[in-house]
Amino acid sequence: MSDCLFCKIAAGEIPSKRVYEDEVCVAFYDIDPQAPTHFLVIPRQHIASVAEVGEDNAALAGHMLAVIAKVAKDLGLDSYRVVSNCGEQAGQSVHHLHFHVLSGRDMTWPPG
């Protein structure tokens, strides 16, 4: 999708501080971190949100979760939160599937 911010980041058209990348996804630090460690994992393929994950692309979502575990381990994180906002009311501002990974501070519950 030509006007999608995360598609441009995945393609390298917009710079990011990457912590991981492969042929399926990219992980990079959030430009407005909400915790001492805050990175995002996005697929290179444009998928608008978790609502568009189905049987045909579930392996991609599973791979993204495996990447989260790998990057968290590589960064020495033993405790972290994974968040994916789905839709406007939930706070999704970029309509490209992404997982936030936050660590380094106490997390409250319920969020929001």
Beta strands, then each sheet from edge to edge (+ up, - down):
strand 1: 18-21
strand 2: 25-29
strand 3: 37-43
strand 4: 81-83
strand 5: 99-103
sheet 1: 1+ 2- 3+ 5- 4+
end
